Every structure is written in C-alpha cells, then in structure tokens.
Amino acid sequence: MSESLLKFVETVLLLDANDDRAGLVALMQEQKQQPNELFITLHMLLAKHRLYASYVLARVLVGGGCQYPILDFALSIGGLVYGNPDTMLQGLQGLRQRVDEATEAERITLYDQFVAPVLSRALQQFNPTDALRIAYGFEILKAAVPPFRHILPEGVGWNATLYYLTPEELRRRGQQQADLLEWSPPPTGQPTRRRRVVVAMREFVFWGQTWPRPACVEPRLVAAMRACGWQVLLSVVPGQEPHLEEDFHTIGNACRQHEAELLILDENFVLTSGEDPSANRLRRDQLALLRLKLPSLQLGTLLFDAAALEPQLLLDVAPLLDLILDPTAPALPLWNDPRLRHKVLSLPMPRGERRSSQNQPLTGTLVCADPPTAYRGFWLQATAQVGLPVQQQTKEGFAPDKEWQLDAYRHHRQAEAWAPCHLQLAGDPHRAASVTDDVLDLLLAGSLLVREASPHMRRYFTPGEHYLEFSSLVELATLVRFIEQHREAAEGIRRAGQAFAQARYSDAAWVGALERFLSRSPAAEAAGAAVPRAMQLLSFEYISVDRWCRAVAPDELLTGKGNLLTYFHDLNPPQPTLPMPDLHLGGAGFESLIPADERFIGASVKDFDMRSRRLVSRPPFIARLENVRIEFPGFGLFLDRHLVMEESYHDKEELHRSIGWYSDRTRWYGMRRTGSCEMDLEGLDGHPVRMSLDVNCYMDRAVDQYEAGPAILLSSPARTNYHHWMVETLPRLWCLTAVPALRDLPLIVRGPLQPYQAQTLDALGITPERIRWFTGHLLQVETLIFPSFITPANAHGSGSLQHVTWLREVLMPAFGVEVRSPPERLLYISRRNSYRGFLNEEEIASQLRQRGFQIVCLEELTLREQITAFANARMVVMPHGAAGVNMLFVPPGTLYLELMPGVRQNSIHLVHAALRECHSGCILCDYARHADQSMVVNVNTLMTVVDKALAGLHG
C-alpha cells in the first residue's frame, strides 16, 4: 500500500470513528487516489463494517462511472441503512444485473466476504417491528445471492399464498424425488467372516486446537464392528501437529502386530485441504510405502465432509486406496468419476446402537439447533418475519469427561434429541446440504425431521415418508400448516422415519454392507475400471517407434488399424551452417572483446558440431498408437506395461533424464545419473532396508483418466515453462498441416494452462470444445495420435530452421504482429519481478535508458505485445531465461547480447539468434546470491560492449 493511500485510509477511519459525516463527504469529493486504490479502500471499509464511509465512497466511485458488484452492494445497503431510497434502488438494480453476469466464483466471494458479514449484521440491528426495512434488506440479499430468489417470496410485502398439502400428495412427491441407495440389508444374524481391522484416528480434530473430535466417529466404527464379532484395534495417534513419517510407522507396526487385513485411516492421514502441495505429496508417499511394506493390507479412509473437499486432492490419492467411506454426501457428482466409482461406500455412520425413543407428543414448534452461520441467520430472520413457530436452540458442545467417549457422545446426542420436531438448515447457499451426524441420531431418537432439501438426504431416506423436506420459505410455512392440520399423518412420518433408520442403518446392516464391499470377487473388481491392482514395482525397457509401429502413408493414419507410423522426409531440408557468437566476454575482469570460444559455452544442443557449427536432425513423424498409457510428469508413453517409447520425449537419453528430474516416489524410481533404481524403505522393525535394482522401475498405478480417441497429444514434461511450450509443445501442431484429416480431432492437453498458452491456442483457432483436459498422473488413450518434434534428435526440437520458420509463419499472422522497416527498438529485458535477476538492476537500467533502451518486463505484456516488441528490435540485451525464445521473432541483423550465469551456461538462445542471422554474444556473470540465483554484472564492461555494438549499428 502506497504512503498516500495509507494516509487516506487512516483519515477516513478517523473521520468515521468520530462520526464526522460532513468531513467524510468532503474528503471523498476531494480525493486524488486512483480508482484501483479506492477499490482497495472500499474492501477494507466493508471488512471493518465502516458502513457509512463505504456508502459515501461507493457513491463517489459510481458517480465516476465505475461498475462492480461490490459498489452496488455498498450503495444499496448504505441507502437502506441511512434512509436514501433512491440510491438503495439504484444499487439494488445494478447489483442484480452484475451478479447475474458474474462467474460462480465471483458470486461466492461477494457473499462470503461482504454480503454475509455486512448484511446479516445490518439486519440484526434493525428494529424487529420495522418490517419494511427488513423486507428491503432481503431484497438486497436476493439480488446478491441468486439462490435466495427461490428461497424467499417475491415482492417486498411477502404476501405469498400458501398451498394446501395432503398426506397423499406429500408421499407422491417424496417417492418421485427419492433415489435410495441400491443395497439390501444383510440376512438376519451376524456376518460370517470375522475380520481383523485397525482403525487409526488423530487425537484432535484440528491442529492447534486442544479439544477432541466432537463426533467420535472412529470409536463408533469400532463399537459397531466389535458388536458383529470383528477383531478391531483403535489406534489413537496423539498430538496436535502431524509427524507423518513417525505416525505412519506407528500405524504400520499396529497393523503388523494385529495381523490386520483392513486399515481405516481418518481423513487427516490421507489428504489436507491446505495450500501447501508438498503436504499432500508427503501423505501419498507414506501411503505408497505402507502398501509396499504390507501388500496384503486393504487400505481405506473415512471422509468427514466429502462435499467440502477439493476434488483433485481426492483424485490424486485415490489410486492408493481400496475403500472410501462417505457418510455425508452420497449424491456427490465426484463419485461418478471412473477412478472413484467402485471405491466409495456411501452409508451413514453406525451409532454404536443403544438408541433411545422419543415419547413426547408432536407439537407445531420446530426447534433449530444448528450451529449459527450467516446463511442460517437469514433463514431464521425470514421465519420470524412471517411468524413461523421456530425456536432457536443453542447446541451444546461435546466434551467427554470421565466417561468413555462413545457413551458420552451417545448421551450428548440423546440430550439434543429432546424436541419432538427438529428444523435443519444448510450451512451456506453454495452447495447442497450434506447429511450431518445429527440426521441419523434425531431419526433414531424418534424426532420428526424437517430439513432443507438435499439430494444427499434423498439417497438415504424418502421425503414425505421418513422426514419432511422444503426448499423455500413458502414450502416451510406450508409444512408447518401440514403438521398442524394433519397431526396424525405427521406422527406417522415420525414413526416411519425411526423404524426405517433402525432397520436399514443398524450397526449389523452397516458392517454387513462393508463386508460385501470388501469381499467382491475378482471378476467384479475387473468390471470396475477404477479398482486398482495391487501396487508393485515393474521393470520396463525402451523401444523405438520404428520397431513398434508399421510404416504407412499419411492418409492411412486414421483409416488403418493397429500401431502405425508415417515419416515426413520432405520437411527435413539441410540445416544451415550457423554463425556462432562473434563477440564474447569471459567475465568482469576483461576489458576488451575476444573471439567466441566453445570452451566458454556449454552447448546443450545434441548433434551439434561446434567445429563446423552445423545442426543435424532426422525427419519428423506422426505415430498412431493403440491402447497407450501416458505417465505425467515424466512424459513416458507406455506401449504396454513393460515397454516405454524412446521418442516419448525426444529420445531415450532425454526421456530418462526427464523421468529423473520429475520423479515422484509414488510413481517413478528412475535415477537421473545412475540409471538405476535405489530407494530406502523403513523396515517394520525400524531398521532401514536398501532396495537397489539395475533397471529402471515404474510403480504400477490405476489409470486416472480414459480417452477413447482418436485424439492428438499436445504436451511435454516442462509444459508450464514459456520456452518449452514454444519450442517443444506448441510446434507439434505442425501435424495439422501435414495431415489435413487430423484438423478436426480433439487435442489432449495437460492443464491447467498459463495465460500465454491459452492465448496461443486461441490465436491458432483451437476452441475449448476441442480440448480434452487432463490433470492427473496416468492417462490411458485407446487411439492416440502422437506427433514428434518438427526436428527429432535435435536439441528437443529447439534449434532448427524448420522450427523457427513454423513458429514465425504461424504465430505472427495469427496475432496480427505489425513489423516496421527498418526496426527501431532497443530493448533491455528486465527480470526484476523474477528470480535470477540482477542485484544492480537499477544501475543497469539507468545506464541503458540513457542510451535509448526501453526497459521491458515481459510479465506485464500480452503475448502479442511480446512478439511485436522483438519483431521490431534493433538490439536486445537480456539475462538468460525462458524469454530468450522470443529471439525467434527478431528481424535479421538484430544485435543480441545475453547476460549468462557463468555456472549455468546454455547456448540455446544464441542458436536461435544465429538462425535469425543475428550478431550475438554473451557476457558470463557470477551469482551474487545463490538462494534466488541473483547475479551481478560489471556495468562498465556491459556498457563498453553495448556502446561498441551501437556504434556498429550507427556506423
């Protein structure tokens, strides 16, 4: 935050604290801040509930022509609170329009950060008798949160007419809506098999808090399994902070000593929704090692709130699991994913039996004991406005004392179920209400449950037969009248819900369902695409595409059968002899230019003869591969379980190096230098065990995603890097020109994409409908079209005339790049916003600016602006980095000076410059700070080189 903005905000807060409204208005009218700074101020004011200051600032911004949902919200709520109906209606109209145009993510942010805290507080401060102001407050809520437009009646007066509901109509509607889980309770008697199980739980729910799990789910599981004859060990891992290696060692020993055949882990051992991806990688690593140590152990997890999880986190860990217990969200669309469909058992958690019965007579009063949220607060305020008999009951916290936790939990639930009729509301408007622990407890205790509509609940119980369901205030009021007018029918629903819960969801029924799930036959497992084989280490060999595929003409790639291959010899003209750098400075101590010397440049270009300076390449190819698996991020194309195609990523050597660089211990065990597999496994007795193999090894995994194809693979290992995208990934689209029949095929792209990647695909006419996104680790494609680099066996396709020509001829017209003749721009490409920059950046920029250079940060430009800048450059000075690939777009004769780390020498961009017939050279620099690879260049030396180069230009 700038000093001027900080002073402005402090003044606003001071005036607002002193209730100096005239001063606030005067300050806002005289302010000289930029609109983006005023937006920041408005966010801060609303977050601090400084409503009047927010209202005044919103009026100033709207008066200046700004349009944004938060402005309309501040305008409407301010007009309501401070009695200005004109601005309230103006904000209300704009808010509804702009919210309808916003994305779902933007709506959620608006609700969570502003609408929920600000509006709920404002409504609570209104006088309950001021019905009109409260009604207008709910109109603002409906404008800002579309779900409330259905929940609340239309019109400020709320004169909605209730409809008449009969017991027959209620049952008919419920039977149409219900979608009960397809499973049958077990036969009478105990399960015949007596399993040995370990249930592992962490002592505390959330790290940093010292109170135990309020639901005690794991002890309930243990009690239910033991009641059915299973031998169960409950392993409670102490402590608040995770020590995963130690914790998994403890759990593994417990499984070995108990001779367990099933391990059920609580959710915290499997994934975490935190922002640190390394935490989940560490969990996957520990799960993989546990499976290696105990290969016969079936591994499951219990999810506490599946609907709140980030789906990709669960998909990433799913291949390591045999069982996912989900008691809260059986209708979650994620469960239809083929990687999860046959792993999930959706049933309410067992109670540990010992149920109590509800004997109190049914009344018309609904007790709501849900924990308070802003969403529930809006609901309850609305019920109060229309006079519904709803009583809010503060839920008592669960704190076991000296009793066993399960007994304490049971008594706690029974105390909560005293009311004969309970009202349950969702926690927020963003997702359908999950099935909470309360649901089964209340029904088993004999309460009549009146619940906000949820597709999850309809998978367990039938609305209208076992409980009552509503989705709007009018429907809730109608149900209240139904209970009053049809008391006997309501009592019947109450009794039916209790009987159904006791029969279908008893402990014996739950354990029986789990037994049938675990005892599926091998044939049944084979029928489920996502059921994994036991994980094992497999050796693999490399094979060339020549040996695997049959050679055919290009027009047979789509019409033929089997694995096919087509070479394009006409796209491989003789490569030019390159004029390598004709100026070179060895470091800060040199005062004169010396000729280029190959010893100073570690050329990474394969098949590059430094003596002749000629590039060598083979003709490109397109392969059609059937039933191929693609492993990411190593980018290996597995033709069967033991054969990986050498040309997956350039050639065998580059592929093996790629696998080593991007190794993930749950998948790859290739070592970059040795080419052998080495890993340490901690033995069950605590002693390390070294496993060493002389072959590359691959861990067998379940497939994350399937594609039928035919589809074109557009990807590479380092796909998020600008250089690698431009020289390795994007040019694979040459196949669309070489074989026109491929132009309508979908493209398999590993996402998500960076903005510049999306810009290139959009410019080339690749619509989102053609893209098959993939974000997992193992993809299986029935028919894959695999185009090679334009120039195989030549620096990853980086250094060739064909490659440069293709990018220029395709991208420059696609972006409409305008080229001036002669070129005029002198460019210094700054890395001040990136790592590997210069500690003396300001001095470099100042000296170059005096010589007419433009200082450019490419992160601030669109891709079109970047290409245009280089296409009109007379001279470019830049540090080594991915942006050097833009030298492909410069005109011939451009001067190029690269500032290269002395310990990280790479000549690839000098090769690009040579292919564009540029005069180029480099200055080797020293690292000044290794942590972020910051460098220092001798400015006098740099300016000597620049001045001589400019003199040559002007001469």
Rosetta blueprint (number, residue, H / E / L):
1 M L
2 S L
3 E H
4 S H
5 L H
6 L H
7 K H
8 F H
9 V H
10 E H
11 T H
12 V H
13 L H
14 L H
15 L H
16 D H
17 A H
18 N L
19 D L
20 D L
21 R H
22 A H
23 G H
24 L H
25 V H
26 A H
27 L H
28 M H
29 Q H
30 E H
31 Q L
32 K L
33 Q L
34 Q L
35 P H
36 N H
37 E H
38 L H
39 F H
40 I H
41 T H
42 L H
43 H H
44 M H
45 L H
46 L H
47 A H
48 K L
49 H L
50 R L
51 L H
52 Y H
53 A H
54 S H
55 Y H
56 V H
57 L H
58 A H
59 R H
60 V H
61 L H
62 V H
63 G H
64 G L
65 G L
66 C L
67 Q L
68 Y L
69 P H
70 I H
71 L H
72 D H
73 F H
74 A H
75 L H
76 S H
77 I H
78 G H
79 G H
80 L H
81 V H
82 Y L
83 G L
84 N L
85 P H
86 D H
87 T H
88 M H
89 L H
90 Q H
91 G H
92 L H
93 Q H
94 G H
95 L H
96 R H
97 Q H
98 R H
99 V H
100 D H
101 E H
102 A L
103 T L
104 E H
105 A H
106 E H
107 R H
108 I H
109 T H
110 L H
111 Y H
112 D H
113 Q H
114 F H
115 V H
116 A H
117 P H
118 V H
119 L H
120 S H
121 R H
122 A H
123 L H
124 Q H
125 Q H
126 F L
127 N L
128 P L
129 T L
130 D L
131 A H
132 L H
133 R H
134 I H
135 A H
136 Y H
137 G H
138 F H
139 E H
140 I H
141 L H
142 K H
143 A H
144 A H
145 V L
146 P L
147 P H
148 F H
149 R H
150 H H
151 I H
152 L L
153 P L
154 E L
155 G L
156 V L
157 G L
158 W L
159 N L
160 A L
161 T L
162 L L
163 Y L
164 Y L
165 L L
166 T L
167 P H
168 E H
169 E H
170 L H
171 R H
172 R H
173 R H
174 G H
175 Q H
176 Q H
177 Q H
178 A L
179 D L
180 L L
181 L L
182 E L
183 W L
184 S L
185 P L
186 P L
187 P L
188 T L
189 G L
190 Q L
191 P L
192 T L
193 R L
194 R L
195 R L
196 R E
197 V E
198 V E
199 V E
200 A E
201 M E
202 R E
203 E L
204 F E
205 V L
206 F L
207 W L
208 G L
209 Q L
210 T L
211 W L
212 P E
213 R L
214 P L
215 A L
216 C L
217 V H
218 E H
219 P H
220 R H
221 L H
222 V H
223 A H
224 A H
225 M H
226 R H
227 A H
228 C L
229 G L
230 W L
231 Q E
232 V E
233 L E
234 L E
235 S E
236 V E
237 V E
238 P L
239 G L
240 Q L
241 E L
242 P L
243 H L
244 L H
245 E H
246 E H
247 D H
248 F H
249 H H
250 T H
251 I H
252 G H
253 N H
254 A H
255 C H
256 R H
257 Q H
258 H H
259 E L
260 A L
261 E L
262 L E
263 L E
264 I E
265 L E
266 D E
267 E H
268 N H
269 F H
270 V L
271 L L
272 T L
273 S L
274 G L
275 E L
276 D L
277 P H
278 S H
279 A H
280 N H
281 R H
282 L H
283 R H
284 R H
285 D H
286 Q H
287 L H
288 A H
289 L H
290 L H
291 R H
292 L H
293 K H
294 L L
295 P L
296 S L
297 L L
298 Q E
299 L E
300 G E
301 T E
302 L E
303 L L
304 F L
305 D L
306 A H
307 A H
308 A H
309 L L
310 E L
311 P H
312 Q H
313 L H
314 L H
315 L H
316 D H
317 V H
318 A H
319 P H
320 L H
321 L L
322 D L
323 L E
324 I E
325 L E
326 D E
327 P L
328 T L
329 A L
330 P L
331 A L
332 L L
333 P H
334 L H
335 W H
336 N H
337 D L
338 P L
339 R L
340 L L
341 R L
342 H L
343 K L
344 V E
345 L E
346 S E
347 L L
348 P L
349 M L
350 P L
351 R L
352 G L
353 E L
354 R L
355 R L
356 S L
357 S L
358 Q L
359 N L
360 Q L
361 P L
362 L L
363 T L
364 G L
365 T L
366 L E
367 V E
368 C E
369 A L
370 D L
371 P L
372 P L
373 T L
374 A H
375 Y H
376 R H
377 G H
378 F H
379 W H
380 L H
381 Q H
382 A H
383 T H
384 A H
385 Q H
386 V L
387 G L
388 L L
389 P L
390 V E
391 Q E
392 Q E
393 Q L
394 T L
395 K L
396 E L
397 G L
398 F L
399 A L
400 P L
401 D L
402 K L
403 E L
404 W L
405 Q H
406 L H
407 D H
408 A H
409 Y H
410 R H
411 H H
412 H H
413 R H
414 Q H
415 A H
416 E H
417 A L
418 W L
419 A L
420 P L
421 C E
422 H E
423 L E
424 Q E
425 L L
426 A L
427 G L
428 D L
429 P L
430 H L
431 R L
432 A L
433 A L
434 S L
435 V L
436 T L
437 D H
438 D H
439 V H
440 L H
441 D H
442 L H
443 L H
444 L H
445 A L
446 G L
447 S L
448 L E
449 L E
450 V E
451 R E
452 E E
453 A L
454 S L
455 P L
456 H L
457 M H
458 R H
459 R H
460 Y H
461 F L
462 T L
463 P E
464 G L
465 E L
466 H L
467 Y E
468 L E
469 E E
470 F E
471 S L
472 S L
473 L H
474 V H
475 E H
476 L H
477 A H
478 T H
479 L H
480 V H
481 R H
482 F H
483 I H
484 E H
485 Q H
486 H L
487 R H
488 E H
489 A H
490 A H
491 E H
492 G H
493 I H
494 R H
495 R H
496 A H
497 G H
498 Q H
499 A H
500 F H
501 A H
502 Q H
503 A H
504 R H
505 Y L
506 S L
507 D H
508 A H
509 A H
510 W H
511 V H
512 G H
513 A H
514 L H
515 E H
516 R H
517 F H
518 L H
519 S L
520 R L
521 S L
522 P H
523 A H
524 A H
525 E H
526 A H
527 A H
528 G L
529 A L
530 A L
531 V L
532 P L
533 R L
534 A L
535 M L
536 Q L
537 L E
538 L E
539 S E
540 F L
541 E E
542 Y E
543 I E
544 S L
545 V H
546 D H
547 R H
548 W H
549 C L
550 R E
551 A E
552 V L
553 A L
554 P H
555 D H
556 E H
557 L L
558 L L
559 T L
560 G L
561 K L
562 G L
563 N L
564 L E
565 L E
566 T E
567 Y E
568 F L
569 H H
570 D H
571 L H
572 N L
573 P L
574 P L
575 Q L
576 P L
577 T E
578 L L
579 P L
580 M L
581 P L
582 D L
583 L E
584 H E
585 L E
586 G L
587 G L
588 A L
589 G L
590 F L
591 E L
592 S L
593 L L
594 I E
595 P L
596 A L
597 D L
598 E H
599 R H
600 F H
601 I L
602 G L
603 A L
604 S L
605 V L
606 K L
607 D L
608 F E
609 D E
610 M L
611 R L
612 S L
613 R L
614 R E
615 L E
616 V L
617 S L
618 R L
619 P L
620 P L
621 F E
622 I E
623 A E
624 R E
625 L E
626 E E
627 N E
628 V E
629 R E
630 I E
631 E E
632 F L
633 P L
634 G L
635 F L
636 G E
637 L E
638 F E
639 L E
640 D E
641 R L
642 H L
643 L E
644 V E
645 M E
646 E H
647 E H
648 S H
649 Y H
650 H L
651 D L
652 K H
653 E H
654 E H
655 L H
656 H H
657 R H
658 S H
659 I H
660 G H
661 W H
662 Y L
663 S L
664 D L
665 R L
666 T L
667 R L
668 W E
669 Y L
670 G L
671 M L
672 R L
673 R L
674 T L
675 G L
676 S L
677 C E
678 E E
679 M E
680 D E
681 L E
682 E E
683 G L
684 L L
685 D L
686 G L
687 H L
688 P E
689 V E
690 R E
691 M E
692 S E
693 L E
694 D L
695 V L
696 N L
697 C E
698 Y E
699 M E
700 D L
701 R L
702 A L
703 V L
704 D L
705 Q E
706 Y E
707 E E
708 A L
709 G L
710 P L
711 A E
712 I E
713 L E
714 L E
715 S L
716 S L
717 P L
718 A L
719 R L
720 T L
721 N L
722 Y H
723 H H
724 H H
725 W H
726 M H
727 V H
728 E H
729 T H
730 L H
731 P H
732 R H
733 L H
734 W H
735 C H
736 L H
737 T H
738 A H
739 V L
740 P H
741 A H
742 L H
743 R L
744 D L
745 L L
746 P L
747 L E
748 I E
749 V E
750 R E
751 G L
752 P L
753 L L
754 Q L
755 P H
756 Y H
757 Q H
758 A H
759 Q H
760 T H
761 L H
762 D H
763 A H
764 L L
765 G L
766 I L
767 T L
768 P H
769 E H
770 R H
771 I E
772 R E
773 W E
774 F E
775 T L
776 G L
777 H L
778 L E
779 L E
780 Q E
781 V E
782 E E
783 T E
784 L E
785 I E
786 F E
787 P E
788 S L
789 F L
790 I L
791 T L
792 P L
793 A L
794 N L
795 A H
796 H H
797 G H
798 S L
799 G L
800 S L
801 L H
802 Q H
803 H H
804 V H
805 T H
806 W H
807 L H
808 R H
809 E H
810 V H
811 L H
812 M H
813 P H
814 A H
815 F L
816 G L
817 V L
818 E L
819 V L
820 R L
821 S L
822 P L
823 P L
824 E L
825 R E
826 L E
827 L E
828 Y E
829 I E
830 S L
831 R L
832 R L
833 N L
834 S L
835 Y L
836 R L
837 G L
838 F E
839 L L
840 N L
841 E H
842 E H
843 E H
844 I H
845 A H
846 S H
847 Q H
848 L H
849 R H
850 Q H
851 R L
852 G L
853 F L
854 Q E
855 I E
856 V E
857 C L
858 L H
859 E H
860 E H
861 L L
862 T L
863 L H
864 R H
865 E H
866 Q H
867 I H
868 T H
869 A H
870 F H
871 A H
872 N L
873 A E
874 R E
875 M E
876 V E
877 V E
878 M E
879 P E
880 H L
881 G L
882 A H
883 A H
884 G H
885 V H
886 N H
887 M H
888 L H
889 F H
890 V L
891 P L
892 P L
893 G L
894 T L
895 L E
896 Y E
897 L E
898 E E
899 L E
900 M E
901 P E
902 G L
903 V L
904 R L
905 Q L
906 N L
907 S L
908 I H
909 H H
910 L H
911 V H
912 H H
913 A H
914 A H
915 L H
916 R L
917 E L
918 C L
919 H E
920 S E
921 G E
922 C E
923 I E
924 L E
925 C E
926 D E
927 Y E
928 A E
929 R E
930 H L
931 A L
932 D L
933 Q L
934 S E
935 M E
936 V E
937 V L
938 N L
939 V H
940 N H
941 T H
942 L H
943 M H
944 T H
945 V H
946 V H
947 D H
948 K H
949 A H
950 L H
951 A H
952 G H
953 L H
954 H H
955 G L
